[in-house]
Amino acid sequence: MSAPIEAEGLVRNFGSLVAVDGIDLVVEPGQIFGFLGPNGAGKSTAVRMLTTLLRPTGGRARVAGFDVVEEAGSVRRSIGVALQDAAIDPLMTGRELVRLQAVLHGIRRAEADRRGEVLLERVGLTGAADRRVGTYSGGMRRRLDLAGALVAEPKVLFLDEPTTGLDPRSRARMWDVIRELVDNGTTLLLTTQYLEEADRLADEILVIDHGKEIARGSADALKSQIGGERVELVIETHDHLHLARQTLMQFAVGEIVVDEHNRTLTAPVTGGSSVLVSVLRDLDSNSVSVLDVGLRRPTLDDVFLTLTGHTTTTSEEAGTQAEDRKELAS
C-alpha cells in the first residue's frame, strides 16, 4: 500500500520565481506531518499542488493513492482541505455551510444533517450554528472551515495554517480537535509558521525556506542539531564578568558566550537542574552577584534561526502569494 501522501522533486514556478524547489516527502498513515517555515516560504503553494489546486511545474505527487495530475478528481474525492484563505459566504449560517459541503460531496440529506450536527459539536460551534457566518470571529471561522473539511470523513486531511490569527485559547482548542482526528486514524499534513504548534503536534517536520528543504525530522531531532541545555546568567556588575566566566568554565561543555554590554553569559551544559544548583553555589562562594539565572533548552525557534539565519516572522514571497491568488482566480 502506498503512503497517503507522497511527493518527489515537487516544483512550482511563477514565471522566473521558484516558489517550491524540489520538495520530497512521504507521510505515513496516521501521521501528523508539519511544513514549517515563515510566511511565503512555499508551504501553501506546496499544499495547493498536493490538493490539485495548482499544477506542478515539475516532479510528481500521489495523494490517497492517486496521482495529483492524472487523477485529480479521485484525489479531491478522497481528501479534506481547509485553506487559510477559503471563501465563506457571510450570509449563510454555520449549519447551512456544513450542510452545503455535504451536499456537494453527494451525501443524502438525512446523513448530511447528522454529520453536520456531530461536526459542529466537535469544533464547538453548536451554539452558533444558526448565526450568520459574517458574525463569526476569526477563530470560529477557522473551526467552521475544519468542520466543512471533515464532512466527507476523509482519511487524508490538509490544514493550511489552521490557527493563524487565533487567540491562545482558540488555538489550544483547535489543537485538541486536531489531536482527536489523528487519534481516530486521520493522516494530516499541517502547514504552520508557529514553532510551538509544530513542536506540539507534528510527528515529523519539514523545515522549508525560499521553497527549499532546510531540514527534516522530529522536533527533538531538530533541536538536537544545535546542542543541548544552556545556563544563562545576568551578572550584577561588569567587574564580576571575568570571575563569573572562570566559574562557568568548570561546568561548560562548549564555548561560553559573553555579552559585556548586557553583563550576560551563556554556557552549554549537561546535567539539568543539578548543574544549575552547582553553578549558583560556586558563584556565591566567589562573591559573584547574579541578577538573573536560567536553564534553557533549545526550541524550534533556535533551530530555525540557526538553519536559516532569520526567524519565522520574515517573508520574502509576497509576490508568490499574489501570483498564486491570481492563478486560482483565473
C-alpha positions as CSV (number, residue, x, y, z in Angstrom):
1,M,0.0,0.0,0.0
2,S,1.4,3.4,-0.9
3,A,1.7,6.2,1.7
4,P,-1.3,8.6,2.0
5,I,0.9,11.5,0.8
6,E,4.0,11.2,-1.4
7,A,5.9,13.7,-3.4
8,E,9.2,13.5,-5.3
9,G,11.0,16.5,-6.7
10,L,7.9,18.7,-6.5
11,V,8.5,22.1,-8.2
12,R,6.3,25.1,-8.8
13,N,7.4,28.2,-10.7
14,F,5.7,31.5,-11.2
15,G,7.5,33.0,-14.1
16,S,11.1,33.3,-13.1
17,L,10.2,32.9,-9.4
18,V,10.7,29.4,-8.0
19,A,8.1,29.1,-5.2
20,V,8.7,25.4,-4.4
21,D,12.1,23.9,-5.4
22,G,12.3,20.1,-5.4
23,I,10.4,19.0,-2.3
24,D,10.3,15.3,-1.4
25,L,8.1,13.9,1.3
26,V,6.4,10.7,2.5
27,V,3.6,11.0,5.0
28,E,2.8,7.7,6.7
29,P,-0.8,6.6,7.8
30,G,-2.0,8.3,11.0
31,Q,0.9,10.7,11.0
32,I,0.9,14.5,11.5
33,F,3.4,15.9,9.1
34,G,4.3,19.5,9.6
35,F,5.5,22.0,7.0
36,L,7.3,24.7,9.0
37,G,8.5,28.0,7.6
38,P,7.9,31.7,7.5
39,N,5.1,33.4,5.6
40,G,5.9,33.0,1.9
41,A,8.3,30.0,2.3
42,G,6.3,28.0,-0.2
43,K,4.2,26.0,2.3
44,S,0.8,27.0,0.9
45,T,2.0,26.6,-2.7
46,A,3.1,23.0,-1.9
47,V,-0.3,22.3,-0.3
48,R,-2.2,23.6,-3.3
49,M,-0.2,21.3,-5.6
50,L,-0.9,18.3,-3.3
51,T,-4.6,19.1,-3.2
52,T,-4.8,19.6,-7.1
53,L,-5.5,23.4,-6.9
54,L,-2.2,24.1,-8.7
55,R,-0.5,22.0,-11.3
56,P,3.1,21.2,-10.5
57,T,5.8,22.7,-12.8
58,G,7.9,19.6,-12.2
59,G,8.1,16.4,-10.1
60,R,5.2,14.2,-9.2
61,A,2.9,13.5,-6.2
62,R,0.3,11.0,-5.2
63,V,-2.3,11.6,-2.5
64,A,-4.6,8.8,-1.2
65,G,-3.1,6.6,-3.8
66,F,-3.9,8.8,-6.8
67,D,-1.7,11.0,-9.0
68,V,-2.5,14.7,-8.4
69,V,-2.3,15.5,-12.1
70,E,-3.6,12.4,-13.9
71,E,-6.2,11.5,-11.2
72,A,-7.1,14.9,-9.8
73,G,-10.8,14.1,-9.4
74,S,-10.1,11.0,-7.4
75,V,-7.7,13.0,-5.1
76,R,-10.4,15.6,-4.4
77,R,-13.0,13.0,-3.5
78,S,-10.6,11.4,-1.1
79,I,-9.3,14.3,0.9
80,G,-10.4,17.2,3.2
81,V,-8.9,20.6,2.8
82,A,-9.0,23.8,5.0
83,L,-7.1,26.6,3.4
84,Q,-6.3,29.8,5.2
85,D,-7.9,32.0,2.5
86,A,-11.0,29.9,2.0
87,A,-14.1,31.8,0.8
88,I,-17.1,31.6,3.1
89,D,-20.5,33.2,2.3
90,P,-21.1,35.6,5.2
91,L,-24.8,35.5,4.7
92,M,-25.2,31.7,5.3
93,T,-25.3,30.2,8.7
94,G,-22.7,27.7,10.0
95,R,-25.2,24.9,9.8
96,E,-26.1,25.8,6.2
97,L,-22.5,25.9,5.1
98,V,-21.6,22.5,6.6
99,R,-24.8,21.0,5.0
100,L,-23.8,22.5,1.7
101,Q,-20.4,20.9,1.9
102,A,-22.1,17.6,2.5
103,V,-24.5,18.0,-0.5
104,L,-21.5,18.8,-2.8
105,H,-20.0,15.5,-1.7
106,G,-23.2,13.7,-2.7
107,I,-24.3,12.9,0.8
108,R,-28.0,12.4,1.3
109,R,-29.9,15.0,3.3
110,A,-30.6,13.0,6.5
111,E,-27.0,11.8,6.7
112,A,-25.7,15.3,5.9
113,D,-27.8,16.7,8.8
114,R,-26.5,14.1,11.1
115,R,-22.8,14.7,10.2
116,G,-23.3,18.4,10.4
117,E,-24.6,18.2,13.9
118,V,-21.7,15.9,15.0
119,L,-19.1,18.1,13.4
120,L,-20.4,21.4,14.7
121,E,-20.4,19.9,18.2
122,R,-16.9,18.6,17.7
123,V,-15.5,22.0,16.8
124,G,-17.5,23.8,19.5
125,L,-20.0,25.7,17.2
126,T,-23.3,24.1,18.2
127,G,-24.4,27.3,20.0
128,A,-23.6,29.5,17.0
129,A,-24.8,27.1,14.3
130,D,-27.8,29.2,13.3
131,R,-25.9,32.5,13.3
132,R,-24.7,34.0,10.0
133,V,-21.1,33.4,9.4
134,G,-20.5,37.1,8.9
135,T,-20.9,37.5,12.7
136,Y,-18.3,34.8,13.5
137,S,-14.9,35.7,15.0
138,G,-11.7,34.6,13.2
139,G,-11.4,31.6,15.4
140,M,-15.0,30.5,14.8
141,R,-14.4,30.7,11.0
142,R,-11.3,28.6,11.2
143,R,-13.2,25.9,13.2
144,L,-16.1,26.1,10.7
145,D,-13.5,25.6,7.9
146,L,-12.4,22.5,9.7
147,A,-15.9,21.1,10.1
148,G,-16.5,21.6,6.3
149,A,-13.3,19.8,5.5
150,L,-14.3,16.8,7.6
151,V,-17.9,16.4,6.4
152,A,-16.9,13.7,3.9
153,E,-15.0,11.8,6.6
154,P,-11.7,12.0,4.7
155,K,-8.7,9.8,5.8
156,V,-6.3,12.4,4.5
157,L,-6.6,16.0,5.7
158,F,-4.7,19.2,4.7
159,L,-4.8,22.1,7.1
160,D,-3.1,25.3,5.9
161,E,-2.1,27.4,8.9
162,P,-5.2,26.5,10.8
163,T,-4.5,28.7,13.8
164,T,-3.1,31.8,12.1
165,G,-4.6,34.9,13.9
166,L,-6.3,32.9,16.7
167,D,-6.0,33.8,20.3
168,P,-4.3,31.3,22.6
169,R,-7.5,29.8,23.9
170,S,-8.9,29.2,20.4
171,R,-5.5,27.8,19.2
172,A,-5.4,25.3,22.1
173,R,-9.0,24.2,21.3
174,M,-8.0,23.7,17.6
175,W,-5.0,21.6,18.7
176,D,-7.3,19.4,20.7
177,V,-9.6,18.8,17.7
178,I,-6.6,18.0,15.5
179,R,-5.2,15.5,18.0
180,E,-8.6,13.8,18.3
181,L,-8.8,13.5,14.5
182,V,-5.4,11.8,14.3
183,D,-6.2,9.5,17.2
184,N,-9.1,8.3,15.2
185,G,-6.9,7.4,12.2
186,T,-6.7,10.6,10.1
187,T,-3.5,11.3,8.3
188,L,-2.7,15.1,8.4
189,L,-0.4,17.5,6.6
190,L,-0.2,20.7,8.5
191,T,1.4,23.9,7.5
192,T,2.4,26.4,10.2
193,Q,4.6,29.3,10.9
194,Y,4.2,28.8,14.7
195,L,7.1,26.9,16.1
196,E,5.1,25.9,19.2
197,E,2.4,24.4,17.0
198,A,4.9,22.3,15.1
199,D,6.5,21.2,18.3
200,R,3.2,20.3,20.0
201,L,1.5,18.5,17.1
202,A,3.9,17.2,14.4
203,D,5.4,13.7,14.4
204,E,7.8,14.8,11.6
205,I,8.7,18.3,10.5
206,L,9.9,19.5,7.2
207,V,11.6,23.0,7.5
208,I,11.4,24.9,4.3
209,D,12.7,28.4,3.3
210,H,12.5,30.1,-0.1
211,G,10.9,26.9,-1.4
212,K,13.7,24.6,-0.5
213,E,14.1,22.0,2.2
214,I,16.4,23.1,5.0
215,A,16.0,20.2,7.4
216,R,13.6,17.5,8.5
217,G,13.0,15.2,11.4
218,S,11.1,15.1,14.7
219,A,11.1,18.2,16.9
220,D,13.5,16.6,19.3
221,A,15.8,15.5,16.5
222,L,15.9,19.0,15.0
223,K,16.6,20.6,18.4
224,S,19.5,18.2,19.0
225,Q,21.2,19.7,15.9
226,I,22.1,22.9,17.9
227,G,23.1,21.2,21.1
228,G,21.5,20.7,24.5
229,E,20.9,22.8,27.6
230,R,22.4,26.2,28.3
231,V,22.9,28.1,31.5
232,E,22.2,31.9,31.1
233,L,23.4,34.3,33.7
234,V,23.0,38.1,34.2
235,I,25.7,39.4,36.5
236,E,25.2,42.5,38.6
237,T,28.4,44.3,37.7
238,H,30.9,44.3,34.9
239,D,33.7,43.8,37.3
240,H,32.5,40.3,38.0
241,L,32.2,39.1,34.4
242,H,35.7,37.6,34.2
243,L,35.3,35.8,37.5
244,A,31.8,34.5,36.5
245,R,33.3,33.2,33.3
246,Q,36.1,31.4,35.1
247,T,33.5,29.8,37.4
248,L,31.3,28.7,34.5
249,M,34.3,27.1,32.7
250,Q,34.3,24.1,35.0
251,F,30.7,23.3,34.0
252,A,30.6,24.3,30.3
253,V,30.8,21.6,27.6
254,G,31.4,24.1,24.9
255,E,32.2,27.8,24.2
256,I,30.9,30.3,26.7
257,V,29.4,33.4,25.1
258,V,29.9,36.7,26.9
259,D,27.8,39.8,26.2
260,E,29.7,42.5,28.1
261,H,27.1,45.2,27.3
262,N,24.3,43.3,28.9
263,R,26.5,41.6,31.5
264,T,25.2,38.2,30.3
265,L,27.0,34.8,30.0
266,T,25.7,31.8,28.2
267,A,27.3,28.3,28.6
268,P,26.3,25.0,27.1
269,V,26.0,22.4,29.9
270,T,24.7,18.9,30.7
271,G,23.1,17.7,33.9
272,G,19.8,19.7,34.0
273,S,18.8,21.5,37.2
274,S,21.5,19.9,39.3
275,V,24.2,21.7,37.3
276,L,22.3,25.0,37.8
277,V,22.4,24.5,41.6
278,S,26.2,23.8,41.4
279,V,26.8,26.9,39.3
280,L,24.9,29.2,41.7
281,R,26.7,27.7,44.7
282,D,30.1,28.3,43.2
283,L,29.3,31.8,42.1
284,D,28.1,32.6,45.6
285,S,31.3,31.2,47.1
286,N,33.2,33.5,44.8
287,S,31.0,36.5,45.8
288,V,29.6,37.0,42.3
289,S,26.2,38.7,42.5
290,V,23.7,37.3,40.0
291,L,20.7,39.3,38.9
292,D,19.0,36.6,36.9
293,V,19.7,32.9,36.0
294,G,18.0,30.3,33.9
295,L,18.4,26.9,32.4
296,R,17.3,27.0,28.8
297,R,16.6,24.1,26.4
298,P,16.7,24.7,22.7
299,T,13.4,25.5,20.9
300,L,12.4,25.1,17.3
301,D,12.8,28.9,17.2
302,D,16.5,28.4,17.9
303,V,16.6,25.6,15.2
304,F,15.1,27.8,12.6
305,L,17.3,30.8,13.3
306,T,20.4,28.5,13.3
307,L,19.4,26.9,10.0
308,T,18.2,29.9,8.1
309,G,19.8,32.9,9.7
310,H,16.4,34.5,10.3
311,T,13.2,34.0,12.3
312,T,9.9,32.6,11.0
313,T,8.3,36.1,11.0
314,T,10.2,37.3,7.9
315,S,8.6,37.0,4.5
316,E,10.1,37.4,1.1
317,E,7.4,35.7,-1.0
318,A,4.5,38.2,-1.1
319,G,4.8,38.2,-4.9
320,T,4.4,34.5,-5.0
321,Q,1.2,34.6,-2.9
322,A,-0.2,37.3,-5.2
323,E,0.6,35.3,-8.3
324,D,-0.9,32.2,-6.6
325,R,-4.2,34.0,-5.9
326,K,-4.2,35.4,-9.5
327,E,-3.8,31.9,-11.0
328,L,-6.5,30.4,-8.7
329,A,-8.9,33.1,-9.7
330,S,-8.3,32.6,-13.5
